[in-house]
């Protein structure tokens, strides 16, 4: 295949044609990304270890190739949606990345993102690390949210293209690991544990005879109160300010202990309640019992200085 350069091919959302794109990895998320960019009018080439998964995208205007080297040569923007960073490194191999931007949407860590950026830049390419903070079905819709990090030059070259992934697509910082940090915090540290907790809470309540409509109404009301709590948590942790006129951390711990007893009495699993109670008891033991609930995340060295 004939390789093209970014200068020849990239359009940064100004109405010119979109750059050629290669998507490495055709699982649920990779396939969703390939389809969304093809619908937007970008020439999209796809590669997958199982060629059948790439070929399955043909009806969506995506060209499948069997050799990863050919796939990389076909795109001026290379979007990696693979299982691990080791897979990304393996698939990119020793390919010449001059004039290309690699957008790595593989789940990983900030340290691995920084190392990947160094490798890609060392081979002449631009690098953005990113995360889709949503499910594959949301890609290309107004509900989607994508965060990317890396050099401003790399971002400016592909911003117009990536916005076709739908919803909000934002550059969150120059350090390559910034997007991974947000992914770990929002999906790993918040969304996934909250959904696991919601599943166990729902099972417990339904088994106790609570009507599903009533349960859903109260769950929705609780969710709508969360933004106010989030604002306070971010502000208070930034300022190390944990004084409270409401239920203190120790009071929350006592309440969770009672709630856990209710789950256990019903023979219901409550792993998230157990984890939360253990963390609250740890924080209370460190001297935060009379502070706000989110003092659970205070640094131990700040116990004598925070207010």
Secondary structure, 3 states (H helix, E strand, C coil): CCCCCHHHHCCCCCCCCCCCEEEECCCHHHHHHHHHHHHCCCCEEEECCCHHHHHCCHHHCEEECCCHHHHHHHCCEEEECCCCHHHHHHHHCCCCCCCCEEEECCCCCHHHHHHHHHHHHHCCCEEEEEEECCCHHHCCCCCCEEEEEECHHHHHHHHHHHHHHCCEEEECCCCCCHHHHHHHHHHHHHHHHHHHHHHHHHHHHHHCCCCHHHHHHHHHHHHHHHHHHHHHHHHHHHHCCCCCCCCCHHHHHHHHHHHHHHHHHCCCCCHHHHHHHHHHHHHHHHHHCCCCHHHHHCCHHHCCCCC
